[in-house]
């Protein structure tokens, strides 16, 4: 059914163009085997960079437009004339859209090449916590972006071990080792696609909105599948842990262990351990006994996840060396608010001749941003965690994303995947949709700049924003009063809705 649907085929055309346009210098390493093939076809030089850039930008526009068209309740008066009720299954749509990326080089990022190089280090008995890709000159190191070639890794020990196994499975071929990093990423995507709408239904939220905003989000399609980021597997395991919690009263104990496994991929997964024991049984009151019981469960959940993480660290033999590299992601300039403020302050200080303070402006700004983030998360923990743990988790992840020294589009998916599980999600859907499009627009500018056609990227930004405005105008009040608000949720208790009380799974 999905193959025969024009809107799905539009998204497929978009991802197909993005995959073809990725064969340009923007993110394709100089030693990629693609260059010899492209050279034989004459696809080199400024002309090919221009064509490739245009293909990516057009493809991005097609994918975003298809995603917006699939939004449940797209047409007033006919809430499901387009969407999953019309027979378009979200899993099928995701499979169709992701197909062109499966064998394509990593999209919009060099991270998969870093993963391959880290796996190569392990094969050569070098811990990525003690060494770095440039320590072993050669094809693996040459694929890695210059800014990461001489840095240690902050990733968890299980991520490193998986990278090691993927390189072995690829017979130590540098390029195919990087492409092979899609296998664990796809496992995460499958977990998200299979479970997120079921999780939404079991917690009293709309599975159609969850399937659309989380599963089919263009950032997930491009960054999790195309970019092969290990955030995909981390969040897939987090969603699995949350789903396990809804199955039985005691299942949060198992969920906590799964969170520990997820944290062994990337450490932000630990945040989920705080919410697990309160999902089925929110804190009934702030009275002493209730508070102590809830606090004991939260600490037990966190302890179990730490134990699982520690066991994996011991079994892999890699230990906790990642701790010394936690600042590595913040070494490059990104669009994180704290970094942008620091850049502005540095520019002003430089103009007035205060060169000394200007050097530390970004570091100070990032430190202040982290401090603000910690305060906000503490406030969320007091206000939301006891009775609305899923709301706390989604907003806390988004707070971490905004307050961190580095901000990448795939980081935003930590919170966006869980946003459909927020009780008052209506207030977030419009800014979340705008943020999705804005981050994709930034990615378009970045790729265009790398290919020396930044003006095309700026034009794409204008086009994407105009497209979103057009969809909002066409939908009228549908954005402010979404159809998925029809579900009556147990807001007062925040508990899990018994099977059969919500809508059917998607």
ZAMARGU-4260 file (C-alpha; in steps of 0.2 Angstrom, whole numbers, plus 5000, padded with zeros to 4 digits):
<rodrens>
0) 5000/5000/5000 | 5014/5012/5004 | 5023/5010/4988 | 5007/5015/4978 | 5004/5031/4988
5) 5010/5047/4980 | 5014/5056/4997 | 5025/5041/5002 | 5034/5040/4985 | 5037/5059/4986
10) 5047/5056/5002 | 5056/5041/4994 | 5061/5053/4980 | 5067/5065/4993 | 5078/5052/5002
15) 5084/5045/4985 | 5090/5063/4980 | 5098/5066/4997 | 5108/5049/4995 | 5114/5053/4977
20) 5118/5071/4982 | 5129/5064/4997 | 5142/5059/4984 | 5150/5076/4985 | 5165/5082/4995
25) 5154/5089/5008 | 5154/5073/5019 | 5163/5061/5007 | 5181/5058/5013 | 5195/5060/5000
30) 5200/5042/5001 | 5182/5035/4998 | 5181/5022/4985 | 5167/5032/4977 | 5179/5044/4970
35) 5186/5032/4957 | 5168/5027/4951 | 5163/5045/4950 | 5178/5050/4941 | 5175/5037/4927
40) 5157/5044/4925 | 5164/5062/4925 | 5155/5067/4941 | 5169/5078/4948 | 5173/5096/4950
45) 5163/5111/4953 | 5149/5106/4942 | 5146/5090/4951 | 5147/5099/4968 | 5133/5110/4961
50) 5122/5096/4955 | 5125/5086/4971 | 5120/5101/4982 | 5104/5105/4972 | 5099/5086/4973
55) 5101/5086/4992 | 5092/5102/4994 | 5077/5097/4983 | 5077/5080/4991 | 5076/5088/5008
60) 5061/5099/5003 | 5052/5084/4996 | 5055/5074/5012 | 5049/5088/5023 | 5034/5091/5012
65) 5029/5072/5012 | 5031/5072/5031 | 5020/5087/5034 | 5007/5080/5022 | 5006/5064/5032
70) 5002/5073/5048 | 4986/5065/5056 | 4972/5077/5055 | 4980/5085/5040 | 4963/5091/5033
75) 4950/5100/5043 | 4934/5090/5042 | 4942/5074/5036 | 4955/5071/5050 | 4961/5055/5042
80) 4959/5057/5024 | 4978/5056/5023 | 4988/5047/5036 | 4989/5030/5044 | 4970/5027/5045
85) 4969/5027/5026 | 4980/5012/5026 | 4997/5019/5026 | 5007/5010/5039 | 5021/5020/5047
90) 5033/5005/5048 | 5030/5003/5029 | 5033/5022/5026 | 5049/5022/5036 | 5055/5007/5027
95) 5052/5015/5010 | 5059/5032/5015 | 5075/5024/5023 | 5079/5012/5008 | 5090/5023/4998
100) 5101/5026/5013 | 5105/5008/5017 | 5121/5007/5006 | 5124/5025/5004 | 5139/5033/5012
105) 5135/5042/5029 | 5124/5057/5027 | 5126/5074/5034 | 5140/5069/5046 | 5157/5060/5048
110) 5153/5051/5064 | 5151/5034/5056 | 5169/5035/5050 | 5175/5039/5068 | 5165/5024/5074
115) 5175/5013/5061 | 5191/5020/5066 | 5188/5017/5084 | 5183/4999/5080 | 5200/4998/5071
120) 5209/5004/5086 | 5201/4990/5097 | 5207/4977/5084 | 5224/4984/5086 | 5223/4982/5105
125) 5222/5001/5108 | 5208/5007/5119 | 5199/5022/5111 | 5199/5030/5128 | 5218/5030/5128
130) 5221/5032/5110 | 5214/5041/5095 | 5211/5037/5076 | 5227/5047/5071 | 5238/5036/5081
135) 5236/5023/5067 | 5239/5032/5051 | 5231/5024/5036 | 5214/5022/5028 | 5203/5022/5044
140) 5211/5037/5051 | 5210/5046/5034 | 5191/5044/5034 | 5189/5053/5050 | 5185/5072/5050
145) 5201/5082/5055 | 5193/5089/5071 | 5191/5071/5078 | 5206/5063/5071 | 5216/5066/5087
150) 5203/5066/5100 | 5198/5051/5112 | 5180/5045/5112 | 5167/5049/5125 | 5156/5035/5119
155) 5151/5021/5131 | 5160/5004/5131 | 5146/4994/5123 | 5146/5006/5108 | 5165/5004/5106
160) 5163/4985/5107 | 5149/4985/5094 | 5160/4996/5083 | 5174/4983/5085 | 5162/4969/5079
165) 5156/4979/5064 | 5174/4982/5058 | 5177/4963/5060 | 5161/4959/5051 | 5166/4971/5037
170) 5183/4962/5035 | 5192/4977/5041 | 5187/4987/5025 | 5187/5005/5030 | 5173/5011/5019
175) 5161/4996/5022 | 5165/4997/5041 | 5158/5014/5041 | 5143/5009/5031 | 5141/4994/5043
180) 5138/5006/5057 | 5120/5007/5050 | 5116/4989/5057 | 5116/4994/5075 | 5107/5011/5071
185) 5094/5001/5061 | 5091/4990/5076 | 5087/5006/5086 | 5076/5012/5073 | 5066/4996/5072
190) 5064/4996/5091 | 5057/5014/5090 | 5046/5010/5075 | 5039/4995/5083 | 5036/5001/5101
195) 5034/5020/5101 | 5016/5020/5095 | 5012/5005/5107 | 5020/5014/5121 | 5009/5029/5117
200) 4993/5019/5117 | 4998/5010/5134 | 5001/5027/5142 | 4985/5035/5136 | 4992/5045/5121
205) 4988/5045/5103 | 4998/5032/5093 | 4995/5041/5077 | 5003/5057/5083 | 5018/5046/5090
210) 5020/5037/5074 | 5020/5053/5064 | 5031/5064/5074 | 5043/5052/5081 | 5044/5037/5069
215) 5043/5047/5053 | 5052/5063/5059 | 5064/5068/5045 | 5078/5070/5057 | 5076/5052/5062
220) 5076/5046/5044 | 5091/5057/5039 | 5102/5056/5055 | 5098/5039/5063 | 5097/5029/5046
225) 5107/5040/5035 | 5120/5046/5047 | 5120/5029/5057 | 5122/5038/5073 | 5123/5028/5089
230) 5110/5039/5097 | 5098/5028/5087 | 5102/5012/5097 | 5103/5021/5113 | 5085/5028/5111
235) 5079/5012/5104 | 5084/5004/5120 | 5077/5018/5131 | 5060/5016/5122 | 5061/4997/5125
240) 5064/5000/5143 | 5049/5012/5144 | 5038/4999/5135 | 5044/4985/5147 | 5039/4996/5162
245) 5021/4996/5156 | 5019/4977/5156 | 5019/4973/5175 | 5021/4981/5192 | 5038/4975/5194
250) 5045/4977/5177 | 5053/4993/5180 | 5067/4983/5188 | 5070/4975/5171 | 5068/4992/5162
255) 5082/4999/5173 | 5094/4985/5168 | 5090/4989/5149 | 5093/5008/5153 | 5110/5003/5159
260) 5113/4994/5143 | 5107/5009/5133 | 5119/5020/5144 | 5133/5009/5139 | 5130/5015/5121
265) 5128/5034/5126 | 5127/5040/5144 | 5112/5052/5143 | 5101/5036/5143 | 5104/5036/5162
270) 5091/5050/5163 | 5077/5037/5159 | 5081/5027/5175 | 5074/5041/5186 | 5056/5040/5177
275) 5054/5021/5176 | 5047/5016/5193 | 5035/5031/5193 | 5027/5027/5176 | 5014/5014/5182
280) 5013/5021/5200 | 5015/5040/5201 | 5018/5047/5218 | 5001/5049/5226 | 5005/5064/5237
285) 5020/5073/5245 | 5017/5065/5262 | 5032/5058/5270 | 5029/5040/5267 | 5024/5042/5249
290) 5039/5053/5246 | 5051/5040/5254 | 5044/5026/5244 | 5045/5035/5227 | 5063/5041/5231
295) 5068/5023/5236 | 5062/5016/5220 | 5070/5030/5209 | 5087/5027/5218 | 5085/5008/5216
300) 5081/5011/5197 | 5096/5022/5195 | 5107/5009/5205 | 5102/4995/5194 | 5106/5004/5178
305) 5123/5009/5185 | 5126/4991/5190 | 5122/4985/5172 | 5133/4999/5165 | 5147/4994/5176
310) 5146/4975/5172 | 5146/4979/5153 | 5161/4991/5156 | 5170/4976/5165 | 5166/4963/5153
315) 5172/4974/5138 | 5188/4977/5147 | 5187/4996/5143 | 5183/5003/5160 | 5177/5021/5163
320) 5190/5030/5152 | 5176/5039/5143 | 5175/5051/5158 | 5191/5060/5152 | 5183/5064/5135
325) 5166/5070/5140 | 5171/5088/5134 | 5176/5082/5117 | 5159/5085/5108 | 5160/5104/5114
330) 5177/5106/5105 | 5168/5111/5089 | 5157/5126/5086 | 5139/5121/5084 | 5122/5130/5085
335) 5120/5127/5104 | 5113/5142/5112 | 5127/5144/5125 | 5140/5143/5111 | 5131/5156/5100
340) 5130/5168/5115 | 5149/5165/5119 | 5153/5169/5100 | 5143/5185/5101 | 5152/5190/5118
345) 5169/5186/5111 | 5166/5196/5095 | 5161/5211/5106 | 5175/5209/5118 | 5187/5208/5103
350) 5180/5224/5095 | 5183/5234/5111 | 5201/5227/5113 | 5198/5215/5128 | 5207/5200/5119
355) 5211/5191/5136 | 5193/5189/5141 | 5187/5186/5123 | 5197/5170/5123 | 5187/5162/5137
360) 5170/5169/5132 | 5164/5153/5124 | 5170/5142/5139 | 5162/5153/5151 | 5146/5154/5142
365) 5145/5135/5140 | 5148/5133/5158 | 5134/5145/5162 | 5123/5136/5150 | 5126/5119/5159
370) 5123/5127/5176 | 5106/5134/5170 | 5102/5117/5162 | 5105/5108/5179 | 5094/5120/5188
375) 5080/5118/5175 | 5081/5099/5176 | 5080/5100/5195 | 5064/5111/5194 | 5057/5098/5182
380) 5061/5084/5193 | 5052/5092/5208 | 5037/5098/5197 | 5034/5084/5185 | 5044/5068/5189
385) 5033/5062/5204 | 5016/5062/5194 | 5021/5065/5176 | 5037/5055/5174 | 5036/5054/5155
390) 5033/5073/5154 | 5049/5075/5165 | 5059/5063/5154 | 5055/5072/5137 | 5057/5089/5144
395) 5073/5085/5153 | 5081/5077/5138 | 5076/5093/5128 | 5084/5103/5142 | 5100/5093/5141
400) 5100/5096/5122 | 5098/5115/5123 | 5110/5117/5138 | 5124/5106/5132 | 5140/5114/5124
405) 5136/5105/5108 | 5120/5104/5099 | 5117/5092/5084 | 5100/5088/5076 | 5101/5070/5081
410) 5103/5075/5099 | 5086/5084/5098 | 5078/5067/5094 | 5082/5061/5112 | 5067/5072/5118
415) 5057/5073/5102 | 5055/5054/5102 | 5046/5055/5119 | 5037/5071/5116 | 5021/5062/5110
420) 5021/5055/5128 | 5019/5072/5136 | 5002/5075/5143 | 5001/5093/5137 | 5009/5089/5120
425) 4998/5101/5111 | 5008/5116/5118 | 5024/5109/5110 | 5019/5102/5093 | 5021/5119/5084
430) 5038/5124/5091 | 5044/5106/5089 | 5039/5105/5071 | 5047/5122/5068 | 5063/5116/5077
435) 5063/5100/5066 | 5063/5110/5050 | 5075/5123/5057 | 5088/5110/5061 | 5086/5102/5044
440) 5088/5119/5036 | 5104/5122/5046 | 5110/5105/5039 | 5106/5111/5022 | 5117/5127/5024
445) 5131/5117/5032 | 5131/5105/5017 | 5130/5119/5004 | 5144/5128/5013 | 5155/5113/5013
450) 5152/5111/4994 | 5156/5130/4991 | 5138/5134/4987 | 5132/5142/5003 | 5120/5154/4993
455) 5110/5138/4988 | 5109/5133/5006 | 5102/5150/5011 | 5089/5149/4997 | 5084/5132/5004
460) 5081/5139/5021 | 5069/5152/5014 | 5060/5138/5004 | 5059/5126/5019 | 5052/5140/5030
465) 5040/5145/5017 | 5034/5127/5015 | 5031/5126/5033 | 5021/5142/5034 | 5011/5137/5019
470) 5006/5120/5028 | 5002/5130/5043 | 4991/5142/5034 | 4983/5127/5024 | 4979/5118/5041
475) 4971/5133/5049 | 4968/5129/5067 | 4973/5111/5066 | 4990/5115/5073 | 4983/5124/5088
480) 4969/5111/5091 | 4976/5094/5085 | 4965/5080/5081 | 4975/5069/5093 | 4968/5079/5108
485) 4952/5068/5107 | 4960/5055/5118 | 4955/5056/5137 | 4970/5053/5147 | 4972/5050/5165
490) 4981/5066/5169 | 4977/5066/5187 | 4986/5049/5190 | 4998/5049/5175 | 4997/5030/5176
495) 4997/5018/5162 | 4981/5015/5152 | 4975/4997/5153 | 4975/4988/5136 | 4959/4992/5127
500) 4957/5009/5134 | 4967/5018/5121 | 4967/5017/5103 | 4973/5002/5092 | 4992/5001/5089
505) 4999/5008/5073
</rodrens>
